[in-house]
Amino acid sequence: MTGSGEEATAAAVVQNKKVVLRRHVIGFPTEDDLEITVDTTKLRVPAGLTAVLIKNLYLSCDPWMRFRMSKPEDGGLPPEFVIGEALLNFTVGKVVDSTHPEFNAGDLVWGMSAWEEYTLVTQPESLHKIKHTELPPSYYTGVLGMPGLTAYACFFEVGKPKKGDFVFVSAASGAVGQIVGQLAKIAGCYVVGSAGSDEKVSLLKTKFGFDDAFNYKSETDLGAALKRCLPGGIDIYFDNVGGPTLDAVLLQMRHGGRVAVCGMISQYNLVEPYGLRNLFCIMPKAIRVEGFYFTFYMHVYPRFEEEMAGYIKDGKVTVVEDVVEGIDSAPAALIGLFSGKNVGKQLVAIARA
């Protein structure tokens, strides 16, 4: 807690670059839908305000941001981004100034912030101090942040794995999928993943320890690929893509199987979403299909953080990041997610701790 009214009046003023939305998006987003603008900010929390001013170090690029780039239809989706204002998502930052008793200048934090160089966080309860400073702080955009918690909670709380289960993970080389596969192996499961390139398939098998994997873009028949890799069927499907893949998987599910629906990246940019054809399978096979949204599982975070940090230190979980440098690179990095350009967790480094 460092700010004061007298200090605030004499605070330095610095440039503040930000990534903003130019228009609400219909269909596939492009870099032209985003732009870099330049503003200024004071390096003090304004007098009379309980808040935290952070210098953002790393921006997290996540598929769920696509929801907020469009005007939502009625259905409980998060509110859209405001045109002309900085995008919102998870970041890792360093506290510059604080009038909140739990945060001090110099603290490393992660949480919901804005895609800009400096952010005044007026709801500091959305921030978390970085506990494991011995690990790279960028990990808190991925394996120790929202994607890691998503992988952990969705797999264990929704998928409810048992030793010996047969697990299939789509988009398996992404920020969430790569962690799910490794957690499944730790839990004693047989794990197969799909990815969009031969390079990513090789990464799944050689780096992340998947038992098998296939390039879905090279397969003419997804059902045949699933039968080849999982001839006895699937106990847990960790769904990151939805669409035709989910349809094909439903036919291969075993009795009592669980479908943990974490994401549907194949559908985010479609004007007309794909209509599932094989939902009838859930009745005779007693399949449980359950959606996941990370905010409902934040109570799991302390347990998750300690477990995951231990796995990383013990070499049981490997981390692959796809890092681009500079806030000017952020629009291309985000848009690249939707065509699978990233290998591993996509993030933007805009400053160093």
FIBAFI-254801 format. One record per residue (C-alpha): residue number from 1; residue in three letters; y negated, x negated, z negated. Coordinates in steps of 0.05 Angstrom, whole numbers, padded with zeros to 5 digits. Layout:
<recs>
+------+------+--------+--------+--------+
| resi | resn |      Y |      X |      Z |
+------+------+--------+--------+--------+
|  NUM |  ALA |      Y |      X |      Z |
...
+------+------+--------+--------+--------+
</recs>
This chain:
<recs>
+------+------+--------+--------+--------+
| resi | resn |      Y |      X |      Z |
+------+------+--------+--------+--------+
|    1 |  MET |  00000 |  00000 |  00000 |
|    2 |  THR | -00060 | -00039 |  00026 |
|    3 |  GLY | -00115 |  00005 |  00054 |
|    4 |  SER | -00182 |  00024 |  00023 |
|    5 |  GLY | -00243 |  00062 |  00046 |
|    6 |  GLU | -00289 |  00001 |  00045 |
|    7 |  GLU | -00239 | -00042 |  00084 |
|    8 |  ALA | -00229 |  00014 |  00135 |
|    9 |  THR | -00303 |  00014 |  00154 |
|   10 |  ALA | -00299 | -00060 |  00171 |
|   11 |  ALA | -00231 | -00059 |  00205 |
|   12 |  ALA | -00220 | -00098 |  00268 |
|   13 |  VAL | -00214 | -00057 |  00332 |
|   14 |  VAL | -00160 | -00077 |  00382 |
|   15 |  GLN | -00134 | -00055 |  00450 |
|   16 |  ASN | -00077 | -00005 |  00448 |
|   17 |  LYS | -00036 |  00005 |  00510 |
|   18 |  LYS |  00008 |  00067 |  00513 |
|   19 |  VAL |  00058 |  00101 |  00559 |
|   20 |  VAL |  00037 |  00173 |  00574 |
|   21 |  LEU |  00066 |  00231 |  00614 |
|   22 |  ARG |  00024 |  00249 |  00675 |
|   23 |  ARG |  00058 |  00316 |  00690 |
|   24 |  HIS |  00117 |  00357 |  00667 |
|   25 |  VAL |  00179 |  00341 |  00707 |
|   26 |  ILE |  00224 |  00385 |  00748 |
|   27 |  GLY |  00288 |  00352 |  00774 |
|   28 |  PHE |  00296 |  00276 |  00773 |
|   29 |  PRO |  00239 |  00238 |  00739 |
|   30 |  THR |  00205 |  00180 |  00772 |
|   31 |  GLU |  00161 |  00123 |  00748 |
|   32 |  ASP |  00102 |  00160 |  00779 |
|   33 |  ASP |  00110 |  00215 |  00726 |
|   34 |  LEU |  00089 |  00163 |  00674 |
|   35 |  GLU |  00029 |  00117 |  00669 |
|   36 |  ILE |  00001 |  00062 |  00625 |
|   37 |  THR | -00066 |  00078 |  00594 |
|   38 |  VAL | -00109 |  00034 |  00550 |
|   39 |  ASP | -00145 |  00057 |  00487 |
|   40 |  THR | -00170 |  00023 |  00424 |
|   41 |  THR | -00150 |  00030 |  00352 |
|   42 |  LYS | -00175 |  00004 |  00284 |
|   43 |  LEU | -00127 | -00039 |  00245 |
|   44 |  ARG | -00137 |  00003 |  00181 |
|   45 |  VAL | -00112 |  00070 |  00159 |
|   46 |  PRO | -00173 |  00117 |  00157 |
|   47 |  ALA | -00203 |  00129 |  00088 |
|   48 |  GLY | -00174 |  00189 |  00052 |
|   49 |  LEU | -00110 |  00192 |  00094 |
|   50 |  THR | -00040 |  00177 |  00068 |
|   51 |  ALA | -00008 |  00143 |  00128 |
|   52 |  VAL |  00022 |  00079 |  00155 |
|   53 |  LEU | -00006 |  00039 |  00213 |
|   54 |  ILE |  00049 |  00001 |  00249 |
|   55 |  LYS |  00050 | -00050 |  00305 |
|   56 |  ASN |  00108 | -00030 |  00349 |
|   57 |  LEU |  00155 | -00087 |  00366 |
|   58 |  TYR |  00211 | -00051 |  00403 |
|   59 |  LEU |  00213 |  00016 |  00439 |
|   60 |  SER |  00279 |  00052 |  00445 |
|   61 |  CYS |  00296 |  00083 |  00513 |
|   62 |  ASP |  00342 |  00144 |  00502 |
|   63 |  PRO |  00368 |  00198 |  00549 |
|   64 |  TRP |  00346 |  00254 |  00502 |
|   65 |  MET |  00273 |  00238 |  00520 |
|   66 |  ARG |  00286 |  00272 |  00586 |
|   67 |  PHE |  00287 |  00340 |  00551 |
|   68 |  ARG |  00216 |  00330 |  00527 |
|   69 |  MET |  00190 |  00310 |  00596 |
|   70 |  SER |  00198 |  00382 |  00619 |
|   71 |  LYS |  00173 |  00448 |  00593 |
|   72 |  PRO |  00232 |  00477 |  00554 |
|   73 |  GLU |  00261 |  00545 |  00567 |
|   74 |  ASP |  00275 |  00589 |  00507 |
|   75 |  GLY |  00336 |  00557 |  00474 |
|   76 |  GLY |  00315 |  00515 |  00415 |
|   77 |  LEU |  00302 |  00450 |  00452 |
|   78 |  PRO |  00252 |  00400 |  00423 |
|   79 |  PRO |  00179 |  00412 |  00444 |
|   80 |  GLU |  00155 |  00379 |  00508 |
|   81 |  PHE |  00113 |  00316 |  00509 |
|   82 |  VAL |  00038 |  00328 |  00513 |
|   83 |  ILE |  00009 |  00308 |  00580 |
|   84 |  GLY | -00037 |  00249 |  00572 |
|   85 |  GLU | -00011 |  00230 |  00503 |
|   86 |  ALA |  00037 |  00174 |  00485 |
|   87 |  LEU |  00111 |  00190 |  00490 |
|   88 |  LEU |  00147 |  00197 |  00424 |
|   89 |  ASN |  00213 |  00165 |  00406 |
|   90 |  PHE |  00245 |  00116 |  00358 |
|   91 |  THR |  00214 |  00047 |  00352 |
|   92 |  VAL |  00219 | -00015 |  00308 |
|   93 |  GLY |  00153 | -00038 |  00281 |
|   94 |  LYS |  00116 | -00080 |  00229 |
|   95 |  VAL |  00068 | -00048 |  00179 |
|   96 |  VAL | -00003 | -00070 |  00191 |
|   97 |  ASP | -00035 | -00026 |  00138 |
|   98 |  SER | -00012 |  00029 |  00091 |
|   99 |  THR | -00039 |  00079 |  00041 |
|  100 |  HIS |  00031 |  00104 |  00025 |
|  101 |  PRO |  00061 |  00076 | -00039 |
|  102 |  GLU |  00129 |  00061 | -00008 |
|  103 |  PHE |  00104 |  00017 |  00048 |
|  104 |  ASN |  00065 | -00049 |  00048 |
|  105 |  ALA |  00035 | -00093 |  00101 |
|  106 |  GLY |  00088 | -00137 |  00131 |
|  107 |  ASP |  00146 | -00088 |  00121 |
|  108 |  LEU |  00193 | -00081 |  00180 |
|  109 |  VAL |  00208 | -00008 |  00194 |
|  110 |  TRP |  00242 |  00037 |  00243 |
|  111 |  GLY |  00234 |  00111 |  00257 |
|  112 |  MET |  00198 |  00162 |  00299 |
|  113 |  SER |  00134 |  00133 |  00329 |
|  114 |  ALA |  00097 |  00131 |  00395 |
|  115 |  TRP |  00105 |  00090 |  00458 |
|  116 |  GLU |  00043 |  00048 |  00446 |
|  117 |  GLU |  00025 | -00019 |  00417 |
|  118 |  TYR | -00001 |  00009 |  00351 |
|  119 |  THR |  00015 |  00077 |  00319 |
|  120 |  LEU | -00016 |  00112 |  00260 |
|  121 |  VAL |  00043 |  00148 |  00228 |
|  122 |  THR |  00016 |  00207 |  00189 |
|  123 |  GLN |  00085 |  00229 |  00167 |
|  124 |  PRO |  00112 |  00165 |  00136 |
|  125 |  GLU |  00175 |  00201 |  00113 |
|  126 |  SER |  00198 |  00192 |  00185 |
|  127 |  LEU |  00199 |  00117 |  00174 |
|  128 |  HIS |  00255 |  00075 |  00144 |
|  129 |  LYS |  00249 |  00005 |  00117 |
|  130 |  ILE |  00294 | -00045 |  00152 |
|  131 |  LYS |  00343 | -00066 |  00100 |
|  132 |  HIS |  00385 | -00118 |  00137 |
|  133 |  THR |  00331 | -00167 |  00157 |
|  134 |  GLU |  00384 | -00220 |  00168 |
|  135 |  LEU |  00404 | -00182 |  00232 |
|  136 |  PRO |  00360 | -00177 |  00294 |
|  137 |  PRO |  00308 | -00123 |  00283 |
|  138 |  SER |  00321 | -00096 |  00353 |
|  139 |  TYR |  00388 | -00071 |  00328 |
|  140 |  TYR |  00351 | -00015 |  00293 |
|  141 |  THR |  00334 |  00015 |  00361 |
|  142 |  GLY |  00409 |  00018 |  00374 |
|  143 |  VAL |  00471 |  00000 |  00334 |
|  144 |  LEU |  00435 |  00007 |  00266 |
|  145 |  GLY |  00387 |  00062 |  00289 |
|  146 |  MET |  00393 |  00131 |  00320 |
|  147 |  PRO |  00445 |  00113 |  00373 |
|  148 |  GLY |  00490 |  00080 |  00321 |
|  149 |  LEU |  00484 |  00138 |  00273 |
|  150 |  THR |  00498 |  00186 |  00330 |
|  151 |  ALA |  00561 |  00148 |  00349 |
|  152 |  TYR |  00585 |  00143 |  00277 |
|  153 |  ALA |  00570 |  00214 |  00253 |
|  154 |  CYS |  00590 |  00249 |  00317 |
|  155 |  PHE |  00656 |  00212 |  00321 |
|  156 |  PHE |  00676 |  00216 |  00248 |
|  157 |  GLU |  00644 |  00282 |  00227 |
|  158 |  VAL |  00655 |  00322 |  00291 |
|  159 |  GLY |  00713 |  00286 |  00325 |
|  160 |  LYS |  00751 |  00276 |  00259 |
|  161 |  PRO |  00796 |  00221 |  00285 |
|  162 |  LYS |  00866 |  00206 |  00259 |
|  163 |  LYS |  00904 |  00142 |  00268 |
|  164 |  GLY |  00941 |  00143 |  00334 |
|  165 |  ASP |  00895 |  00193 |  00368 |
|  166 |  PHE |  00881 |  00186 |  00442 |
|  167 |  VAL |  00806 |  00182 |  00453 |
|  168 |  PHE |  00766 |  00187 |  00517 |
|  169 |  VAL |  00692 |  00167 |  00519 |
|  170 |  SER |  00646 |  00181 |  00579 |
|  171 |  ALA |  00585 |  00138 |  00593 |
|  172 |  ALA |  00623 |  00088 |  00550 |
|  173 |  SER |  00580 |  00027 |  00563 |
|  174 |  GLY |  00516 |  00059 |  00540 |
|  175 |  ALA |  00482 |  00053 |  00473 |
|  176 |  VAL |  00525 |  00106 |  00440 |
|  177 |  GLY |  00589 |  00100 |  00480 |
|  178 |  GLN |  00599 |  00026 |  00467 |
|  179 |  ILE |  00596 |  00038 |  00392 |
|  180 |  VAL |  00642 |  00099 |  00394 |
|  181 |  GLY |  00696 |  00059 |  00429 |
|  182 |  GLN |  00694 |  00003 |  00378 |
|  183 |  LEU |  00694 |  00052 |  00319 |
|  184 |  ALA |  00754 |  00087 |  00350 |
|  185 |  LYS |  00792 |  00022 |  00353 |
|  186 |  ILE |  00774 |  00007 |  00280 |
|  187 |  ALA |  00802 |  00077 |  00264 |
|  188 |  GLY |  00868 |  00060 |  00297 |
|  189 |  CYS |  00860 |  00102 |  00360 |
|  190 |  TYR |  00877 |  00088 |  00433 |
|  191 |  VAL |  00812 |  00088 |  00472 |
|  192 |  VAL |  00795 |  00098 |  00545 |
|  193 |  GLY |  00725 |  00098 |  00574 |
|  194 |  SER |  00690 |  00114 |  00639 |
|  195 |  ALA |  00629 |  00079 |  00666 |
|  196 |  GLY |  00590 |  00075 |  00732 |
|  197 |  SER |  00605 |  00005 |  00757 |
|  198 |  ASP |  00661 | -00046 |  00759 |
|  199 |  GLU |  00617 | -00093 |  00717 |
|  200 |  LYS |  00611 | -00041 |  00663 |
|  201 |  VAL |  00686 | -00026 |  00665 |
|  202 |  SER |  00701 | -00100 |  00655 |
|  203 |  LEU |  00652 | -00101 |  00597 |
|  204 |  LEU |  00688 | -00043 |  00563 |
|  205 |  LYS |  00755 | -00078 |  00567 |
|  206 |  THR |  00734 | -00150 |  00553 |
|  207 |  LYS |  00675 | -00143 |  00506 |
|  208 |  PHE |  00684 | -00077 |  00470 |
|  209 |  GLY |  00759 | -00075 |  00464 |
|  210 |  PHE |  00774 | -00010 |  00501 |
|  211 |  ASP |  00848 | -00003 |  00518 |
|  212 |  ASP |  00832 |  00021 |  00588 |
|  213 |  ALA |  00773 |  00042 |  00630 |
|  214 |  PHE |  00755 |  00066 |  00700 |
|  215 |  ASN |  00695 |  00070 |  00746 |
|  216 |  TYR |  00683 |  00144 |  00756 |
|  217 |  LYS |  00642 |  00131 |  00819 |
|  218 |  SER |  00704 |  00100 |  00852 |
|  219 |  GLU |  00750 |  00157 |  00833 |
|  220 |  THR |  00760 |  00214 |  00883 |
|  221 |  ASP |  00797 |  00255 |  00831 |
|  222 |  LEU |  00774 |  00251 |  00758 |
|  223 |  GLY |  00835 |  00290 |  00735 |
|  224 |  ALA |  00882 |  00239 |  00767 |
|  225 |  ALA |  00843 |  00182 |  00735 |
|  226 |  LEU |  00850 |  00214 |  00667 |
|  227 |  LYS |  00924 |  00226 |  00677 |
|  228 |  ARG |  00934 |  00154 |  00698 |
|  229 |  CYS |  00898 |  00126 |  00637 |
|  230 |  LEU |  00919 |  00178 |  00587 |
|  231 |  PRO |  00985 |  00207 |  00612 |
|  232 |  GLY |  01000 |  00241 |  00545 |
|  233 |  GLY |  00933 |  00277 |  00543 |
|  234 |  ILE |  00869 |  00271 |  00501 |
|  235 |  ASP |  00860 |  00285 |  00427 |
|  236 |  ILE |  00785 |  00271 |  00423 |
|  237 |  TYR |  00736 |  00273 |  00480 |
|  238 |  PHE |  00668 |  00242 |  00463 |
|  239 |  ASP |  00624 |  00274 |  00515 |
|  240 |  ASN |  00561 |  00240 |  00537 |
|  241 |  VAL |  00556 |  00269 |  00607 |
|  242 |  GLY |  00579 |  00341 |  00612 |
|  243 |  GLY |  00587 |  00372 |  00681 |
|  244 |  PRO |  00649 |  00358 |  00724 |
|  245 |  THR |  00675 |  00305 |  00676 |
|  246 |  LEU |  00677 |  00355 |  00619 |
|  247 |  ASP |  00711 |  00405 |  00665 |
|  248 |  ALA |  00765 |  00354 |  00684 |
|  249 |  VAL |  00776 |  00333 |  00612 |
|  250 |  LEU |  00788 |  00404 |  00588 |
|  251 |  LEU |  00850 |  00407 |  00631 |
|  252 |  GLN |  00877 |  00343 |  00599 |
|  253 |  MET |  00863 |  00360 |  00526 |
|  254 |  ARG |  00922 |  00363 |  00478 |
|  255 |  HIS |  00935 |  00421 |  00432 |
|  256 |  GLY |  00886 |  00420 |  00374 |
|  257 |  GLY |  00840 |  00371 |  00410 |
|  258 |  ARG |  00767 |  00361 |  00393 |
|  259 |  VAL |  00709 |  00356 |  00442 |
|  260 |  ALA |  00649 |  00324 |  00409 |
|  261 |  VAL |  00590 |  00342 |  00453 |
|  262 |  CYS |  00538 |  00287 |  00443 |
|  263 |  GLY |  00500 |  00288 |  00509 |
|  264 |  MET |  00501 |  00315 |  00580 |
|  265 |  ILE |  00463 |  00263 |  00620 |
|  266 |  SER |  00494 |  00287 |  00686 |
|  267 |  GLN |  00457 |  00353 |  00676 |
|  268 |  TYR |  00388 |  00333 |  00651 |
|  269 |  ASN |  00356 |  00326 |  00720 |
|  270 |  LEU |  00389 |  00386 |  00754 |
|  271 |  VAL |  00348 |  00447 |  00771 |
|  272 |  GLU |  00413 |  00487 |  00772 |
|  273 |  PRO |  00462 |  00461 |  00719 |
|  274 |  TYR |  00536 |  00454 |  00735 |
|  275 |  GLY |  00577 |  00515 |  00714 |
|  276 |  LEU |  00641 |  00498 |  00676 |
|  277 |  ARG |  00705 |  00528 |  00706 |
|  278 |  ASN |  00758 |  00508 |  00656 |
|  279 |  LEU |  00734 |  00537 |  00590 |
|  280 |  PHE |  00796 |  00580 |  00588 |
|  281 |  CYS |  00834 |  00518 |  00564 |
|  282 |  ILE |  00802 |  00522 |  00495 |
|  283 |  MET |  00842 |  00584 |  00477 |
|  284 |  PRO |  00916 |  00567 |  00489 |
|  285 |  LYS |  00905 |  00494 |  00469 |
|  286 |  ALA |  00864 |  00512 |  00407 |
|  287 |  ILE |  00811 |  00462 |  00427 |
|  288 |  ARG |  00749 |  00457 |  00383 |
|  289 |  VAL |  00684 |  00443 |  00421 |
|  290 |  GLU |  00625 |  00425 |  00377 |
|  291 |  GLY |  00555 |  00401 |  00393 |
|  292 |  PHE |  00520 |  00345 |  00356 |
|  293 |  TYR |  00446 |  00333 |  00340 |
|  294 |  PHE |  00430 |  00272 |  00299 |
|  295 |  THR |  00375 |  00302 |  00254 |
|  296 |  PHE |  00428 |  00344 |  00219 |
|  297 |  TYR |  00465 |  00281 |  00198 |
|  298 |  MET |  00410 |  00237 |  00169 |
|  299 |  HIS |  00442 |  00245 |  00100 |
|  300 |  VAL |  00499 |  00202 |  00128 |
|  301 |  TYR |  00452 |  00144 |  00145 |
|  302 |  PRO |  00456 |  00102 |  00081 |
|  303 |  ARG |  00533 |  00101 |  00084 |
|  304 |  PHE |  00531 |  00088 |  00159 |
|  305 |  GLU |  00481 |  00031 |  00153 |
|  306 |  GLU |  00523 | -00008 |  00103 |
|  307 |  GLU |  00588 |  00003 |  00141 |
|  308 |  MET |  00559 | -00016 |  00208 |
|  309 |  ALA |  00523 | -00077 |  00182 |
|  310 |  GLY |  00589 | -00100 |  00153 |
|  311 |  TYR |  00626 | -00089 |  00218 |
|  312 |  ILE |  00573 | -00129 |  00256 |
|  313 |  LYS |  00576 | -00187 |  00207 |
|  314 |  ASP |  00652 | -00187 |  00207 |
|  315 |  GLY |  00654 | -00188 |  00284 |
|  316 |  LYS |  00687 | -00119 |  00288 |
|  317 |  VAL |  00630 | -00089 |  00327 |
|  318 |  THR |  00598 | -00125 |  00386 |
|  319 |  VAL |  00528 | -00108 |  00409 |
|  320 |  VAL |  00502 | -00112 |  00481 |
|  321 |  GLU |  00428 | -00099 |  00492 |
|  322 |  ASP |  00390 | -00092 |  00558 |
|  323 |  VAL |  00320 | -00116 |  00540 |
|  324 |  VAL |  00258 | -00114 |  00584 |
|  325 |  GLU |  00194 | -00148 |  00564 |
|  326 |  GLY |  00126 | -00117 |  00557 |
|  327 |  ILE |  00101 | -00045 |  00551 |
|  328 |  ASP |  00083 | -00045 |  00625 |
|  329 |  SER |  00159 | -00048 |  00639 |
|  330 |  ALA |  00174 |  00014 |  00597 |
|  331 |  PRO |  00168 |  00068 |  00651 |
|  332 |  ALA |  00218 |  00033 |  00697 |
|  333 |  ALA |  00266 |  00020 |  00638 |
|  334 |  LEU |  00266 |  00094 |  00618 |
|  335 |  ILE |  00274 |  00121 |  00688 |
|  336 |  GLY |  00330 |  00071 |  00701 |
|  337 |  LEU |  00373 |  00104 |  00648 |
|  338 |  PHE |  00384 |  00164 |  00692 |
|  339 |  SER |  00414 |  00123 |  00749 |
|  340 |  GLY |  00455 |  00078 |  00703 |
|  341 |  LYS |  00415 |  00014 |  00715 |
|  342 |  ASN |  00422 | -00008 |  00643 |
|  343 |  VAL |  00480 | -00047 |  00615 |
|  344 |  GLY |  00484 | -00034 |  00541 |
|  345 |  LYS |  00428 | -00009 |  00497 |
|  346 |  GLN |  00363 | -00004 |  00536 |
|  347 |  LEU |  00300 | -00025 |  00498 |
|  348 |  VAL |  00231 | -00052 |  00511 |
|  349 |  ALA |  00205 | -00112 |  00472 |
|  350 |  ILE |  00129 | -00107 |  00467 |
|  351 |  ALA |  00118 | -00157 |  00410 |
|  352 |  ARG |  00157 | -00202 |  00364 |
|  353 |  ALA |  00162 | -00198 |  00288 |
+------+------+--------+--------+--------+
</recs>
